[in-house]
Amino acid sequence: MTRDDARALDRSDPLAAFRDRFALPEGVIYLDGNSLGVLPRAVTPALADTLTRQWGERLIRSWNEGWIEAPQRLGAKIAPLIGAAADEVIVGDTTSTHLFKALVAALRHDPARRTIVSEAGNFPTDLHIAEGAVGCVPGATLKVVARDRLAAALGDDTAVLLLTHVHYKTAERFDLADWSARAHAAGALMLWDLSHSVGAVPIDLAAAGADLAVGCTYKYLNGGPGAPAFLYVARQWQAALANPVSGWMGHAEPFAFTDGYRPAEGMRRWLVGTPSILAMASLEAALDLWNDIDMAQIAAKSAALFAILAEAGAAAGLACVSPADPAQRGSHISFRHRHAYAVTQALIARGVIGDFRAPDVLRLGLTPLYLSHEDVWRAGALLQEVIADEAWRDPAYATRNAVT
Ligand SMILES: *Cc1c(COP(=O)(O)O)cnc(C)c1O
């Protein structure tokens, strides 16, 4: 692949026009959109309107002028991206909190089933929250096993199988339908964490028969730092499962101000407290961008960007830990290197922002909406340079930041 080849791909790229809808900083090739997505230009005026008009002028009247429905309205906007119906998704809280609600609900659902099964090396918060959830349900246990032992770990005590669709380090992807079917065959519920796949790969929860799902909106969906997360509960479980964090926003009549808790119908019962409207406003503007997007085009471009970096990494002698088959991975590429932290820092110093995941992974996110093939080609050339010149040996690149 030459720079001209990359430019030729850019000329025929059906997604090329989306780049202008993002505020990309000068001199940066941003390969970390899987950790914090780039600011969509539409967010700035939307947030300004929320501040100055909705809050500043309309004040509390704004609750009745669109704020109170934000969790359901934004959920309906996420629904098509995950193969859900509009009334199966709500937005609010964090992915961690949604995980807690879903896991405790699943553990309490059938007294004969009190085990959560999950994967060793899953995203840390998923396992930490699962640990907390079993602590809240008498007799509950957490079974964490290697990927190749998952099928064997399912049994007649399994309440729920918790899997992250795309692995945050390696980009390995589980087959949604396959694993949902395995959970069901064991009599368990299937809970997917879509944080690393929503907006990155096509997702069809309905076709997969998934029961529950959670996901992050500040990664590929570009909702902003700490943007509210989403929760999906398949329609047939909405009344059968109970939200353990029974707050007033999930009450059937929050403004009746009664003492006793009575859950609302449908997805509203999964709400907890007052939604963060400023964060919702950013996210909503970011989500509106997805109206005109074809996920098949996203997947095709992601594969092309991956191929460029895979070739550059191989030329640099790096070990790629992401699957070669596009159908078996998400939208990032990871390389293993003993000094991956220093390599990441050396790249950042050259304007290529990727990230490091302990202990030895250099991770580069591929976001088809705002990266060109030429950007990624340039990043690959700089990666080869940093490795060939051993530029990463500079002691300045050895000091660890709090966020890596
Ligand atoms: C990013 C990510 C999260 C983030 O959870 P927060 O509650 O938003 O901090 C959770 N799970 C996975 C798999 C992730 O990739």
The ligand as an SDF file (V2000), in Angstrom:
LIG
                    3D

 15 15  0  0  0  0  0  0  0  0999 V2000
  -15.7580    1.5820   27.9880 C   0  0  0  0  0  0  0  0  0  0  0  0
  -16.3900    0.3820   28.5600 C   0  0  0  0  0  0  0  0  0  0  0  0
  -17.1560    0.4730   29.7200 C   0  0  0  0  0  0  0  0  0  0  0  0
  -17.2840    1.7920   30.4410 C   0  0  0  0  0  0  0  0  0  0  0  0
  -18.0730    1.7870   31.5550 O   0  0  0  0  0  0  0  0  0  0  0  0
  -18.3700    3.1690   32.3090 P   0  0  0  0  0  0  0  0  0  0  0  0
  -19.3510    2.8360   33.3210 O   0  0  0  0  0  0  0  0  0  0  0  0
  -18.8290    4.1490   31.2740 O   0  0  0  0  0  0  0  0  0  0  0  0
  -17.0850    3.6680   32.8670 O   0  0  0  0  0  0  0  0  0  0  0  0
  -17.7590   -0.6790   30.1990 C   0  0  0  0  0  0  0  0  0  0  0  0
  -17.6130   -1.8630   29.5570 N   0  0  0  0  0  0  0  0  0  0  0  0
  -16.8730   -1.9660   28.4300 C   0  0  0  0  0  0  0  0  0  0  0  0
  -16.7420   -3.2770   27.7520 C   0  0  0  0  0  0  0  0  0  0  0  0
  -16.2290   -0.8530   27.9040 C   0  0  0  0  0  0  0  0  0  0  0  0
  -15.5040   -0.9510   26.7910 O   0  0  0  0  0  0  0  0  0  0  0  0
  1  2  1  0
  2  3  1  0
  2 14  2  0
  3  4  1  0
  3 10  2  0
  4  5  1  0
  5  6  1  0
  6  7  2  0
  6  8  1  0
  6  9  1  0
 10 11  1  0
 11 12  2  0
 12 13  1  0
 12 14  1  0
 14 15  1  0
M  END
$$$$
